[in-house]
Amino acid sequence: MDTTANTVAKVTNPPSLGEGSGVGSPSLGEGLGVGSIPEHIAIIMDGNGRWAMRQGLDRTFGHKAGVETVKRITAECRRMGVKYLTLYTFSTENWNRPAYEIEALMNLLVTAMETNLFTDNNVRLRMVGDFSRLSKPVQDKIKYIEDLTKDFDALTVVVAISYSSRWELTNVARQIAQEVKDGTLNIDDITEQTIDSHLATSFMPDPDLLIRTGGEIRVSNYLLWQIAYSELYFCDTYWPDFDEECLHKAVASYQQRQRRYGLTEAQVESGK
């Protein structure tokens, strides 16, 4: 097992949840407050292709299996009380993959966005990324589901497609530079909040917990600004095999950490 920093856990066999922790039980267990559940979970869904190849299948079969995992994890996040679930579906760098795999992924994306997945569960869909590179059928499907679910509030599923943080931050720099040039923004007034407000993700809070499956320990150009104080969790499980129990283990790891945001342990415990 790899050696990691305190707030970067690579967990193959994490500690048991313990009596009364509530994660994994249908009722979430006694004594588990709403604050114990991450408001926002971001996931790097890694390992679809390797999962398929280990079974002697084409990589596209792994992506199909991964869609079923998305459905299960979405349902479980809703049940647990998570309010935002952001899924890294396709990066700007993924456009360099073989053309047949890209086409299969895009076709799968359209068919995967089943209306009842959202309408039956009061789930809102939002998308972030460079949509200019997507085909019209994909763009039309995205707009249709976003409009249909815009007032749903049990859970917001955010799909990052044709997305990367460097693309996002480059766009933010361009927007702010243009506003300074136009005289609508003073350069001395640029703050962290200014950048926040120009991000593609400005409509939601930063992730509390970032999960990466598939055994890699890196964030791969994903939400770099937003995860400045997120808790990181890495596991070896390929995404198609990532089930509700795996999610519970990740949340259990999150619950065992103290989020200090630059303060000392004593300050956090005293509430000052």
C-alpha positions as CSV (number, residue, x, y, z in Angstrom):
1,M,0.0,0.0,0.0
2,D,1.2,3.5,-0.8
3,T,2.3,5.9,1.9
4,T,0.0,9.0,1.9
5,A,-0.4,12.2,3.9
6,N,-2.9,12.5,6.7
7,T,-5.7,14.0,4.7
8,V,-5.1,11.9,1.6
9,A,-6.3,8.4,2.3
10,K,-5.7,5.5,0.0
11,V,-7.9,2.9,1.6
12,T,-8.2,-0.8,0.6
13,N,-9.5,-2.0,4.0
14,P,-10.6,1.1,5.9
15,P,-11.7,0.9,9.5
16,S,-15.1,-0.5,10.3
17,L,-17.9,2.0,10.7
18,G,-18.5,1.0,14.3
19,E,-21.8,0.8,16.2
20,G,-24.0,3.7,15.8
21,S,-22.1,5.4,12.9
22,G,-25.1,4.9,10.7
23,V,-23.4,4.7,7.4
24,G,-24.6,1.6,5.5
25,S,-27.9,1.1,7.4
26,P,-31.2,2.0,5.8
27,S,-31.9,4.7,8.4
28,L,-28.3,5.9,8.5
29,G,-28.2,4.9,12.1
30,E,-28.9,6.7,15.4
31,G,-26.9,9.7,16.2
32,L,-25.6,10.5,12.7
33,G,-26.3,14.1,12.1
34,V,-26.9,15.7,8.7
35,G,-23.5,17.5,9.1
36,S,-21.8,14.1,9.2
37,I,-22.7,13.4,5.6
38,P,-20.7,15.4,2.9
39,E,-22.9,18.0,1.3
40,H,-21.0,17.6,-1.9
41,I,-19.1,14.5,-3.2
42,A,-17.0,14.6,-6.3
43,I,-15.9,11.4,-8.0
44,I,-13.2,10.6,-10.6
45,M,-14.8,7.4,-12.1
46,D,-11.6,5.6,-13.1
47,G,-11.0,2.0,-14.2
48,N,-13.8,1.3,-16.7
49,G,-11.5,0.3,-19.5
50,R,-9.1,-1.7,-17.3
51,W,-12.1,-3.5,-15.7
52,A,-13.3,-4.6,-19.2
53,M,-9.9,-5.6,-20.5
54,R,-9.3,-7.8,-17.4
55,Q,-12.3,-9.7,-18.5
56,G,-11.2,-10.0,-22.1
57,L,-13.8,-7.4,-23.2
58,D,-13.5,-4.3,-25.3
59,R,-13.1,-1.1,-23.2
60,T,-16.5,0.1,-24.2
61,F,-18.1,-2.7,-22.2
62,G,-16.5,-1.1,-19.1
63,H,-18.1,2.2,-19.8
64,K,-21.5,0.5,-20.1
65,A,-21.0,-1.2,-16.8
66,G,-19.9,2.2,-15.4
67,V,-23.2,3.7,-16.2
68,E,-25.0,1.2,-14.1
69,T,-22.7,2.1,-11.2
70,V,-23.6,5.8,-11.7
71,K,-27.2,4.9,-11.3
72,R,-26.6,3.0,-8.1
73,I,-24.3,5.6,-6.5
74,T,-26.7,8.4,-7.5
75,A,-29.6,6.6,-5.8
76,E,-27.5,5.9,-2.7
77,C,-26.2,9.5,-2.4
78,R,-29.8,10.7,-2.6
79,R,-30.8,8.3,0.1
80,M,-27.9,9.4,2.4
81,G,-28.8,13.1,2.0
82,V,-25.9,14.2,-0.2
83,K,-27.0,17.4,-2.0
84,Y,-24.4,17.5,-4.8
85,L,-22.7,14.7,-6.7
86,T,-20.2,15.7,-9.3
87,L,-19.0,13.1,-11.7
88,Y,-15.9,13.4,-13.9
89,T,-17.2,11.7,-17.0
90,F,-15.0,12.9,-19.9
91,S,-12.0,15.2,-19.7
92,T,-10.7,17.6,-22.4
93,E,-7.7,15.3,-22.6
94,N,-10.0,12.3,-23.3
95,W,-10.6,13.8,-26.8
96,N,-7.2,12.2,-27.7
97,R,-8.5,8.7,-27.2
98,P,-9.3,6.4,-30.2
99,A,-12.2,7.8,-32.2
100,Y,-14.3,4.6,-31.8
101,E,-14.1,4.9,-28.0
102,I,-15.1,8.6,-28.0
103,E,-18.1,7.8,-30.3
104,A,-19.2,5.0,-28.0
105,L,-18.9,7.1,-25.0
106,M,-21.0,9.9,-26.5
107,N,-23.7,7.5,-27.6
108,L,-23.7,6.0,-24.2
109,L,-24.0,9.4,-22.6
110,V,-27.2,10.1,-24.5
111,T,-28.8,6.8,-23.8
112,A,-27.7,6.9,-20.2
113,M,-29.5,10.1,-19.4
114,E,-32.8,8.3,-18.9
115,T,-35.6,10.8,-18.0
116,N,-37.0,8.6,-15.2
117,L,-33.6,8.4,-13.5
118,F,-34.1,12.1,-12.6
119,T,-37.9,12.6,-12.6
120,D,-38.6,9.5,-10.4
121,N,-36.0,10.6,-7.8
122,N,-36.4,14.4,-7.8
123,V,-32.8,14.7,-9.1
124,R,-31.6,17.8,-10.9
125,L,-29.0,17.5,-13.7
126,R,-26.4,20.1,-14.4
127,M,-23.5,19.8,-16.8
128,V,-20.1,21.6,-16.9
129,G,-17.5,21.6,-19.6
130,D,-16.7,22.8,-23.1
131,F,-19.9,21.9,-24.9
132,S,-18.6,23.4,-28.2
133,R,-16.9,20.1,-29.0
134,L,-20.0,18.0,-28.4
135,S,-22.3,16.9,-31.2
136,K,-25.7,18.5,-31.5
137,P,-27.7,15.4,-30.4
138,V,-25.6,15.3,-27.2
139,Q,-26.0,19.1,-26.6
140,D,-29.8,18.8,-27.2
141,K,-30.2,15.9,-24.8
142,I,-28.3,17.8,-22.1
143,K,-30.4,20.9,-22.5
144,Y,-33.6,18.9,-22.5
145,I,-32.8,17.1,-19.2
146,E,-31.4,20.2,-17.6
147,D,-34.6,22.2,-18.4
148,L,-36.8,19.3,-17.3
149,T,-35.1,18.9,-13.9
150,K,-34.2,22.5,-13.1
151,D,-36.7,22.7,-10.1
152,F,-35.8,19.3,-8.6
153,D,-34.1,19.6,-5.3
154,A,-33.4,16.2,-3.6
155,L,-30.0,15.9,-5.2
156,T,-28.1,17.7,-8.0
157,V,-26.0,15.5,-10.2
158,V,-23.3,17.5,-12.0
159,V,-21.7,15.8,-15.0
160,A,-18.3,17.1,-16.0
161,I,-17.9,16.4,-19.7
162,S,-15.3,17.8,-22.0
163,Y,-14.0,19.4,-18.8
164,S,-10.7,20.2,-17.2
165,S,-9.7,22.7,-14.6
166,R,-7.1,24.3,-16.8
167,W,-9.7,24.9,-19.4
168,E,-12.0,26.3,-16.8
169,L,-9.4,28.6,-15.2
170,T,-8.2,29.8,-18.5
171,N,-11.8,30.8,-19.3
172,V,-12.1,32.6,-15.9
173,A,-8.9,34.5,-16.6
174,R,-10.2,35.6,-20.0
175,Q,-13.5,36.7,-18.6
176,I,-12.0,38.7,-15.8
177,A,-9.4,40.3,-18.2
178,Q,-12.2,41.3,-20.5
179,E,-14.1,42.9,-17.7
180,V,-11.1,44.9,-16.6
181,K,-10.5,46.0,-20.2
182,D,-14.1,47.1,-20.5
183,G,-13.9,49.0,-17.3
184,T,-16.6,47.0,-15.5
185,L,-14.1,45.6,-13.0
186,N,-11.3,47.3,-11.2
187,I,-8.1,45.1,-11.1
188,D,-7.7,46.0,-7.4
189,D,-11.2,44.5,-6.7
190,I,-10.3,41.0,-7.9
191,T,-10.6,38.6,-5.1
192,E,-11.0,34.9,-4.5
193,Q,-14.7,35.5,-4.6
194,T,-14.3,37.1,-8.1
195,I,-12.8,33.9,-9.4
196,D,-15.4,31.8,-7.6
197,S,-18.2,33.7,-9.3
198,H,-16.7,33.1,-12.8
199,L,-16.2,29.3,-12.4
200,A,-18.4,26.9,-14.3
201,T,-19.3,25.4,-10.9
202,S,-20.3,28.7,-9.3
203,F,-23.8,27.4,-8.7
204,M,-22.7,24.9,-6.1
205,P,-20.5,24.6,-3.0
206,D,-16.9,23.2,-3.2
207,P,-16.6,19.4,-2.8
208,D,-16.3,18.2,0.8
209,L,-15.1,14.8,-0.3
210,L,-13.2,13.8,-3.5
211,I,-13.2,10.1,-4.4
212,R,-11.0,8.5,-7.0
213,T,-11.5,4.9,-8.0
214,G,-9.2,2.6,-10.0
215,G,-6.0,2.7,-7.9
216,E,-4.4,5.9,-9.2
217,I,-3.4,8.7,-6.8
218,R,-3.8,11.9,-8.6
219,V,-6.6,14.4,-9.3
220,S,-6.1,14.6,-13.1
221,N,-7.0,18.2,-13.8
222,Y,-10.3,17.9,-12.0
223,L,-11.8,20.8,-9.9
224,L,-8.3,22.1,-9.0
225,W,-9.5,25.4,-7.5
226,Q,-12.6,23.8,-5.9
227,I,-10.8,21.0,-4.0
228,A,-8.4,23.3,-2.2
229,Y,-9.8,22.0,1.2
230,S,-11.6,18.9,0.1
231,E,-10.9,15.6,1.8
232,L,-9.3,13.1,-0.7
233,Y,-10.0,9.4,-0.8
234,F,-8.4,6.9,-3.2
235,C,-9.3,3.3,-3.5
236,D,-8.2,0.4,-5.8
237,T,-11.7,-0.6,-6.8
238,Y,-12.5,-0.1,-10.5
239,W,-15.5,2.1,-11.1
240,P,-17.8,-0.7,-12.4
241,D,-17.2,-2.5,-9.1
242,F,-17.7,0.5,-6.9
243,D,-20.9,-0.2,-5.0
244,E,-22.8,1.2,-2.0
245,E,-20.5,-0.4,0.5
246,C,-17.5,1.2,-1.2
247,L,-19.3,4.6,-0.9
248,H,-20.0,4.0,2.7
249,K,-16.3,3.3,3.4
250,A,-15.3,6.5,1.7
251,V,-17.8,8.5,3.8
252,A,-16.7,6.7,6.9
253,S,-13.1,7.8,6.2
254,Y,-14.3,11.3,5.7
255,Q,-16.2,11.3,9.0
256,Q,-13.0,10.3,10.9
257,R,-11.1,13.4,9.8
258,Q,-10.9,16.8,11.3
259,R,-11.3,19.6,8.8
260,R,-9.2,22.5,10.0
261,Y,-9.0,25.0,7.1
262,G,-5.7,26.3,8.3
263,L,-6.6,26.4,12.0
264,T,-5.0,24.4,14.8
265,E,-6.7,21.3,16.2
266,A,-7.3,23.1,19.5
267,Q,-9.0,26.0,17.7
268,V,-11.4,23.7,15.8
269,E,-12.3,21.8,19.0
270,S,-12.9,24.9,20.9
271,G,-15.0,26.4,18.1
272,K,-13.0,29.5,17.9
